[in-house]
Amino acid sequence: MIDNREELATKMIDVLNGRGGFDDWWGNIDEECQEEITTKLVNVLPIQPVSGMVWMLQDTMTGMVMGMFKDQDKAIKFANGSNNISITNMEVI
């Protein structure tokens, strides 16, 4: 098993940067803080098999990641009833 957490954390930040508001916030914090946030994301992500699909839940108001799921049904169940959550399908390679 390969540790791909750093790549996944970087992809998560890239996806978030595609949302207005988050990209402004991310671009306005210093590089050291960006690295610290990325490192903290890496440290909380479990080591997963290299390939597969994940479902990322994102708060559409703040742009913050609320969760990552390997199962679409679990992601939908978690987001059920909220108007402020987007679900993004990502391929982990």
Secondary structure, DSSP 8 states (H G I E B T S, - for coil): ----HHHHHHHHHHHHHTSTTHHHHHHHS-HHHHHHHHHHHHHHS----SSEEEEEEEETTT--EEEEES-HHHHHHHHTT-SSEEEEEEEE-
